[in-house]
Every structure is written in structure tokens, then in C-alpha cells.
Amino acid sequence: MTATDPLLRALAHPVRLRIVSLVWNAPLSAAELARELGISHALASQHLRRLDAVGLVELAEVRANRGGRERRYRAVHGSPLSDQRDEGALLIAEALAHNLRDRAGRRAPGAAGVTSDAELWVAPEVWDTFRVRLAALFDELHDAARAPHSPGTVGIGATVMAFPLTEPDAGPGPAQPDHKHEPAREHDHDEHQHQHAPAPEAAPATGHHPEAPRSEPER
């Protein structure tokens, strides 16, 4: 999928990613989305039309409202965030990063969360198992979603992008020192002590879709 693909261009926008998440289980109108997102009614309608045109949302109901008719949309489940590769993945990453910065600034003071960062090497079967479990957890969270600000709910922000890394070209390894003729010396004890950084403060993740579309396991 290229950057000119209409579906990718619709997905690679932070506001439209939020819209797909907000209407995941609860249909909303352009007016309701405008209030939630802090944008104009016209802009919310424009984003909805764009998402509808590429099949990411669909009309759920039309209801009377103050003498007029209000069209409410819901997300089409199974949005292809995890299907993006190459240039598409980079565009999605930019939109996710934008939403993550915004949500981090709206984090509830003192609220518990989870913050993690990883660049590590594991066996392929470990990665496959983790990937499927992670996608299932996000499916579970999305399935539990209700309309924004519903009584008895708490707003959650979650953004996750996990994927295998390419291996750099293998080059010659670093030269190994010759210890045969090296004079003996005392080693500073502190040189061999492992310094343990304090555990990172817990923080929210983030989301089509916490606020991002449903995760689909990559294959």
C-alpha cells in the first residue's frame, strides 16, 4: 500500500484515527464528534466523509434531532493498521506519535498506567506468541468500549506499535584485544558493578485504537 492509497491516507491522520476509535462500539454524529474532539462541525463531517469513502466507518443510524435528522456513524471492525508495511507503517507511526503526545498531556494526575520501551532479541516463537496475545488484549479493550464519558467509565489512552526489526548487514566484529602480553593490573571494583536505573514511572499506552483502531496480528 503506497502513500497515495486512499485508505492509507485516511488512516494516516491523527484526528481520523481518534474518530475510528471513538466510534468503535458507540455510533456518534459529526456534531458529537466535533464536541469531543474540539473541532468544527464542518471539519468533523469532512473527516467522517473521508473515512466513509474508504470503508473505515459506516452509517449506523439516522435519528430525529431538534426537527432535523442526525446521521450517526460507527467503525467498521478489522481496520488494517497492522497490515501497513514500509512507507505506510511510517505514515501510521507519525499519526500515532501525534496522538500519543496529545494523550500524554491529558493524563489524569497520579493515575496508574503502563509505560514500556523495548528493543530486544527473542526467539521467533516467543515473538509470535506475544504478538497474538497483545492483539487479543487490544481486541478485548475495544470490545469493552462504550460511548465517550458514559457513566461508570474512565477514559483510556493506549498507543502500541510492535514489530520485528531488520537486521543490519553483518560486518567484521570488533578487534579483540590480545591479553597474552598485557601486564596484570588491579580492576576497580566499581568497574564491574551493574548500575540499576530506577523503574520507569507507570503511564498509559497508547491507540485504531486505546484510541486507535483494533490491533490485527501481522502475518
N, C-alpha and C positions, 0 to 999 in steps of 0.2 A: 504494500500500500504506500503510495507516494504522498508528498506534501500537498499535491494538487487534488487528491481524492476528496470528494465532498464529505464523506463520513469522517475521515481523519481531521479535516479542517473544522468540522463541527465539534468533534471531541476535544481538539487541542485548544480549548478556550476555557479559562478558569471559571467564568460565570456559567457557561453551559454545563461544565462538569458538576457544578453545585446544583444546577436545576435538575439534572438527571437524578442526582442523589435525593434531593428534596421531594421529588415526585415518585420515588421508588415504590412505595406502598400506599401513598396517600395522594390522590389526584388534587392538583391545585390549578387555579386560574392564573392568567397573566397578572391580574390585579393583586392576588395573594402573593405571587412570587415577587412582584415589584416591592411590596411592603417588606417581605422577608429579606430581600437582597439589597434594599436601599437604592433601587434604580427606578427609572421612569416606567410607567405602564407601557409606553410605546416600545421601549428597549426590551422589556420582558417579553412582549408579544413578538418582537423580531427574533429573539433567541428561541422562543418556542417554535416559531415557523421554521427556523433553520433545523432544529432538532427533529421536527415532524417530517420535514422533507427527506431526511436520510434514514428515517425509521427508528430513531432513538427514543421518541416519545409517541404516544398515540392519544387520540381523543377518547376520554373515559366517560364523560357525561356532559350534557348541556342542561343547565337548570336556570329557572327564573330568578332574577335578582334585581330588585328595585325597578320593576317594569321592563327590564331588559333581559337578555339571555347571556349567561356566563358559561363559557366553554372551559372545562377543566381537563387537564392532561395528566397522564401517568407515564412512567418509564416503561419501555419495552425491555423486559429482563433478558440478561445474557449479552449485554453490551460488550463490545470486543476490545476492552482496554488491554487485556493480557495478550491479545493477538498482534499487537503492534510490534514491529521489528524495525531495526535500522533507524532511518530518519523519522519514522512515525513514533518510535519509542522516545526519541529526543524531544519531539514536539509535545508529547504527552507529559514527559518529565518536567518541562518548563511550566505547563499549566498546573501540575500537581505541586510544584515548588511554590508557585504563587499562592495557591490556596493554603498550603502548609504555613507559610509566613503569616497570612491573614488569621488563620485559626490560632496559631501560637499567641498572637497578640490578644485574642479573645478568651484565652484560657481562664477558667474560674480560679480565683486566688486560693491557693492552698489545696486545690483539687489533686487527688491521686491520679496517676496515669502511667504510661509505659513509654520509655524512650530507649531506643536501641540503635546501634550502628554496627554494621558488620561488613568486613571484607576478609574472608577466610576460606580455607580449603577443607572440603569434606568429601567423603565417598559419594559417588553418584546416587546410590540408593538412599543415602541419608537426605540428600537434596530433594529427590523425588518425593519421599515421604513427607518432608517438611512442607514442600510446595503445595501438595494436595491438602494437608491439614490446615495450612494458612488460608487457602481459598475457601475451605469449608467453614472456617471461623468467620470469615467476612460474609459468606452467604448467610450464616446464622444471624449475624448482626443486622444485615439488610432485611432479612425476613421479619425481624422483630420491630422494624422501623414503623413509626406512627407519624401523624401529621405534626408539623413543627409546633412546639410549645403545648402539646397535648398535656392535660393534667396527669400528674404522676410520672412524667418522663423527664429525662435530663438530656440536654444536647451533647452530642459526642462528635469530636473531630478525629479522624483517622486517615492517615496517608501512608500507603505502603507501596513500594516498588522493589521486588526481589527478583533477581535473575542471575544466570551464570555469566562469568566474565570471560573475555577472550584471553588466551594465553599469549604473552609476547614471544617473539622469536627467541629461541634458545641460543644464547651466545656462550662464549668461553666463561667459565666460572672464575671467581676472583682468585688471584695467585695465593697459594698457601705459603705461609712463612716457613723457613727452614729452621727447625728448633734444635737440630743436632749440634750446631756450634754456638747456640745462643747461651750466654752466661746465665747461670741460675740467679734468680732475683726473688725478693720477697714480694708477694702480691698484697696490695692494700685490701684489707678485708671488705671495705665498703664497695670495692670494685665489683664484687660478685654478689652483692645483695640485690634482690629484686625489689624495686620500688613499686608499691601498690597504690595506684590512684584511687581516690575515693569513688564510691559507686555513683553513677550519674543520677541526677535528680529525676524522679519519675515524671513523665509528661505524656500528653496524648499522642496518638499516632496520626495519621493520617495519615483520606479519601478520600466508579463511577464510579467507593463510592463510598470510612465514615463519610466524609462527604465525598464520595466518589463512586462510580458505578461498580457493580458486583464484580469481584475478582473471578477470573476464569483461569484454571490451571493452564500454564503454557505446555505445549507439546512440541 
